[in-house]
Amino acid sequence: MKLIECFLLLILITSAASVADAQLIVAHRGASYDAPENTLAAFRLAWDQNADAIEGDFYLTRDRQIVCIHDKTTKRVAPNQPDRNVAESTLDELRTLDVGSWKSARFTNERVPTLTEVLATVPEGRQIFVEIKCGPEILPVLKPQLAASALKPEQITIICFNEAVVTEARKTMPQYRANWLTSYRQKTKTSPWAPSIEDVLKNLRRAKANGLGSNANLRAIDLPFVEKVRYAGFGFHAWTVNDPQAARTFRSLGAESITTDRPAFIREALDGTQSP
């Protein structure tokens, strides 16, 4: 190995250790284990559970409002109510639905929140991961809403599976980090996992992404995988991790953040106060 390569590897190892010591705990759709996902109740509870950041899912409505909901329709989070397609509905139509009582009666009358309402929950020094669930059409509406919030650019990361969204976000809003997301699949039980690390790096470079948001699949991810991502200059983030041992493994791999439905539980596990 050449001297320069040894030097760069040493920097990478040192950096990984530093990252592991400063693990961001990201509340997936808020504290969604305990509260209805993507509601203000879930995000406020995430802050009460000492999350470093929250992650929420966002769509553009028919009347060009940005709302926080994961699915294309409201069926799962508003059962026994009119099933509405989010992109084809207005904000007022979505607001008629109760998206909390499916989780517990104590969350009855939680409503689909707007991006602006979610941003307003983020305390000083904490962060938000804004996952775009639709296409680039949301970005011209997203840009002024992020700018109008009280948050600093370093508090905001845009994330998306759609490479075109990441590319356009980096082009039009370079002040924010933007991470490309991926999960992994196999054609057969013995075939290699896809995308490969080579394809992952190609996509990250093509999108000019800041980092990789990776499904926490330890059958597809190992230390060489993470090292290659970070050696190429990209951050590595893992989702969704609710198992203490998996959280410890991803910390040891140098993940910059761990997204979880249970922020307090996973923080206790990483701090050593939670039994395996």
RAMO-V495444 format. One record per helix or strand of 2 or more residues. SS is the DSSP state (hx for helix, st for strand). FROM is the first residue (numbers start at 1). TO is the last residue. If there is no record, write none. Layout:
SS/FROM/TO
SS/FROM/TO
//
This chain:
hx/3/21
st/24/28
hx/40/48
st/53/60
st/66/68
hx/86/88
hx/91/95
hx/105/107
hx/115/119
st/127/132
hx/136/148
hx/153/155
st/156/160
hx/163/172
st/177/182
hx/197/207
st/211/215
hx/223/231
st/235/239
hx/244/253
st/257/260
hx/263/271
//
